[in-house]
Amino acid sequence: MISKKMEAALNQQIELECYASFLYLSMASWCDKEGLEGSAKFMHRQSEEEREHMLRIFHYISEVDGHALVPSIKQPPLEFDSAKSLFEQVYEHEQKVTSSINKLVALSYEENDYSTLNFLQWYIEEQREEEALMRTVIDRIKLIGGGPQSLYYIDKEIDQINKAAAAAAAAEDENANA
């Protein structure tokens, strides 16, 4: 059984993860519109990943006899200044998610809720990986530069990062199913 305070906090996390999924989907659409195919694929994958994070919490709340709530989500931005600013916004959002996960961990200690503490360990590792990935993307964009011709190379680089991340995820899934 989960406390009402923890249930409410986890439901807030569901909302944050759902918003991230919609935000990244909006970003994918903008990338498509701008002809950034590799970046669009990357953002579509990120959107789906955030949806999976949301559903993981949703199911957990039900498993511990809580009531998972479907959140109402505000409209994410539709336009972005540049590929660089888009990925900087992603990085900022991932930092916000990390902060929220850390608060959930603190609450689980406060409430002696070791089941939720154990559940959140996966999110701690996931957020470290997400932030590192976004820093890598931003670093590559900075290295390539900001001129109009650079967009082509930025998009190719993002596509390569996406392919590597997708391959790593597939290998992880394969190992988990072995």
Secondary structure by P-SEA (a helix, b strand, c coil): cccaaaaaaaaaaaaaaaaaaaaaaaaaaaaaaacaaaaaaaaaaaaaaaaaaaaaaaaaaaaacbbbbbccccccccccccaaaaaaaaaaaaaaaaaaaaaaaaaaaaacaaaaaaaaaaaaaaaaaaaaaaaaaaaaaaaacccccaaaaaaaaaaaaaaaaaaaaaaaaaaaac
